[in-house]
């Protein structure tokens, strides 16, 4: 059996029904709720977007990894308000239970803010950028540094989760904490 190559980033539009997005938005806490912690809020699995993402994305990518599964412990909603952004970073590969490792990040955009694009980076800067569009799903390899550009207007809302595997890729280091992109100076 030949291994399939996963692209650096996959963008899927038109896959999530509006009804699921609307029900997911109804479950997202108000922007000033105490449920938000550093822009994240855990959502119950009963939220339609969570269940839909877990089932449809898992089904799609289980063909690439035989032991992949959705990581529901780290799934939830993310909000960024006007003026907020996320610096380039990589998440830890280790999951809470320490028997699975993050392989793919999955984002479902719930609305259309101005700004707030997801970027993939290398040490020289951004190499790919995807605008947040209601219903758009973005899947990326967690080995790539990623960032979010500043939100210019509106409230950027998304549901995020990871697909995990019992095995690391051959060249994937084991990280216990977040890693910021190394600073790059041109000589």
Secondary structure as a PSIPRED ss2 file (coil, helix, strand):
# PSIPRED VFORMAT (PSIPRED V4.0)

   1 X C   1.000  0.000  0.000
   2 X C   1.000  0.000  0.000
   3 X C   1.000  0.000  0.000
   4 X C   1.000  0.000  0.000
   5 X C   1.000  0.000  0.000
   6 X C   1.000  0.000  0.000
   7 X C   1.000  0.000  0.000
   8 X C   1.000  0.000  0.000
   9 X E   0.000  0.000  1.000
  10 X E   0.000  0.000  1.000
  11 X E   0.000  0.000  1.000
  12 X E   0.000  0.000  1.000
  13 X C   1.000  0.000  0.000
  14 X C   1.000  0.000  0.000
  15 X C   1.000  0.000  0.000
  16 X C   1.000  0.000  0.000
  17 X C   1.000  0.000  0.000
  18 X H   0.000  1.000  0.000
  19 X H   0.000  1.000  0.000
  20 X H   0.000  1.000  0.000
  21 X H   0.000  1.000  0.000
  22 X H   0.000  1.000  0.000
  23 X H   0.000  1.000  0.000
  24 X H   0.000  1.000  0.000
  25 X H   0.000  1.000  0.000
  26 X H   0.000  1.000  0.000
  27 X H   0.000  1.000  0.000
  28 X C   1.000  0.000  0.000
  29 X C   1.000  0.000  0.000
  30 X C   1.000  0.000  0.000
  31 X C   1.000  0.000  0.000
  32 X C   1.000  0.000  0.000
  33 X C   1.000  0.000  0.000
  34 X C   1.000  0.000  0.000
  35 X C   1.000  0.000  0.000
  36 X C   1.000  0.000  0.000
  37 X E   0.000  0.000  1.000
  38 X C   1.000  0.000  0.000
  39 X C   1.000  0.000  0.000
  40 X E   0.000  0.000  1.000
  41 X E   0.000  0.000  1.000
  42 X C   1.000  0.000  0.000
  43 X C   1.000  0.000  0.000
  44 X C   1.000  0.000  0.000
  45 X C   1.000  0.000  0.000
  46 X C   1.000  0.000  0.000
  47 X C   1.000  0.000  0.000
  48 X H   0.000  1.000  0.000
  49 X H   0.000  1.000  0.000
  50 X H   0.000  1.000  0.000
  51 X H   0.000  1.000  0.000
  52 X H   0.000  1.000  0.000
  53 X H   0.000  1.000  0.000
  54 X H   0.000  1.000  0.000
  55 X H   0.000  1.000  0.000
  56 X H   0.000  1.000  0.000
  57 X H   0.000  1.000  0.000
  58 X H   0.000  1.000  0.000
  59 X H   0.000  1.000  0.000
  60 X H   0.000  1.000  0.000
  61 X H   0.000  1.000  0.000
  62 X C   1.000  0.000  0.000
  63 X C   1.000  0.000  0.000
  64 X C   1.000  0.000  0.000
  65 X C   1.000  0.000  0.000
  66 X C   1.000  0.000  0.000
  67 X C   1.000  0.000  0.000
  68 X C   1.000  0.000  0.000
  69 X E   0.000  0.000  1.000
  70 X E   0.000  0.000  1.000
  71 X E   0.000  0.000  1.000
  72 X E   0.000  0.000  1.000
  73 X E   0.000  0.000  1.000
  74 X E   0.000  0.000  1.000
  75 X E   0.000  0.000  1.000
  76 X E   0.000  0.000  1.000
  77 X E   0.000  0.000  1.000
  78 X E   0.000  0.000  1.000
  79 X E   0.000  0.000  1.000
  80 X E   0.000  0.000  1.000
  81 X C   1.000  0.000  0.000
  82 X C   1.000  0.000  0.000
  83 X C   1.000  0.000  0.000
  84 X C   1.000  0.000  0.000
  85 X C   1.000  0.000  0.000
  86 X E   0.000  0.000  1.000
  87 X E   0.000  0.000  1.000
  88 X E   0.000  0.000  1.000
  89 X E   0.000  0.000  1.000
  90 X E   0.000  0.000  1.000
  91 X C   1.000  0.000  0.000
  92 X C   1.000  0.000  0.000
  93 X C   1.000  0.000  0.000
  94 X E   0.000  0.000  1.000
  95 X C   1.000  0.000  0.000
  96 X C   1.000  0.000  0.000
  97 X C   1.000  0.000  0.000
  98 X C   1.000  0.000  0.000
  99 X C   1.000  0.000  0.000
 100 X C   1.000  0.000  0.000
 101 X E   0.000  0.000  1.000
 102 X E   0.000  0.000  1.000
 103 X E   0.000  0.000  1.000
 104 X E   0.000  0.000  1.000
 105 X E   0.000  0.000  1.000
 106 X E   0.000  0.000  1.000
 107 X E   0.000  0.000  1.000
 108 X E   0.000  0.000  1.000
 109 X E   0.000  0.000  1.000
 110 X C   1.000  0.000  0.000
 111 X C   1.000  0.000  0.000
 112 X C   1.000  0.000  0.000
 113 X C   1.000  0.000  0.000
 114 X E   0.000  0.000  1.000
 115 X E   0.000  0.000  1.000
 116 X C   1.000  0.000  0.000
 117 X C   1.000  0.000  0.000
 118 X E   0.000  0.000  1.000
 119 X E   0.000  0.000  1.000
 120 X E   0.000  0.000  1.000
 121 X E   0.000  0.000  1.000
 122 X E   0.000  0.000  1.000
 123 X C   1.000  0.000  0.000
 124 X C   1.000  0.000  0.000
 125 X E   0.000  0.000  1.000
 126 X E   0.000  0.000  1.000
 127 X E   0.000  0.000  1.000
 128 X E   0.000  0.000  1.000
 129 X E   0.000  0.000  1.000
 130 X E   0.000  0.000  1.000
 131 X C   1.000  0.000  0.000
 132 X C   1.000  0.000  0.000
 133 X C   1.000  0.000  0.000
 134 X C   1.000  0.000  0.000
 135 X C   1.000  0.000  0.000
 136 X C   1.000  0.000  0.000
 137 X E   0.000  0.000  1.000
 138 X E   0.000  0.000  1.000
 139 X E   0.000  0.000  1.000
 140 X E   0.000  0.000  1.000
 141 X E   0.000  0.000  1.000
 142 X C   1.000  0.000  0.000
 143 X C   1.000  0.000  0.000
 144 X C   1.000  0.000  0.000
 145 X E   0.000  0.000  1.000
 146 X E   0.000  0.000  1.000
 147 X E   0.000  0.000  1.000
 148 X E   0.000  0.000  1.000
 149 X C   1.000  0.000  0.000
 150 X C   1.000  0.000  0.000
 151 X E   0.000  0.000  1.000
 152 X E   0.000  0.000  1.000
 153 X E   0.000  0.000  1.000
 154 X C   1.000  0.000  0.000
 155 X C   1.000  0.000  0.000
 156 X E   0.000  0.000  1.000
 157 X E   0.000  0.000  1.000
 158 X E   0.000  0.000  1.000
 159 X E   0.000  0.000  1.000
 160 X E   0.000  0.000  1.000
 161 X E   0.000  0.000  1.000
 162 X E   0.000  0.000  1.000
 163 X E   0.000  0.000  1.000
 164 X E   0.000  0.000  1.000
 165 X E   0.000  0.000  1.000
 166 X C   1.000  0.000  0.000
 167 X C   1.000  0.000  0.000
 168 X C   1.000  0.000  0.000
 169 X C   1.000  0.000  0.000
 170 X C   1.000  0.000  0.000
 171 X C   1.000  0.000  0.000
 172 X C   1.000  0.000  0.000
 173 X C   1.000  0.000  0.000
 174 X C   1.000  0.000  0.000
 175 X C   1.000  0.000  0.000
 176 X C   1.000  0.000  0.000
 177 X C   1.000  0.000  0.000
 178 X C   1.000  0.000  0.000
 179 X E   0.000  0.000  1.000
 180 X E   0.000  0.000  1.000
 181 X C   1.000  0.000  0.000
 182 X C   1.000  0.000  0.000
 183 X C   1.000  0.000  0.000
 184 X C   1.000  0.000  0.000
 185 X C   1.000  0.000  0.000
 186 X C   1.000  0.000  0.000
 187 X C   1.000  0.000  0.000
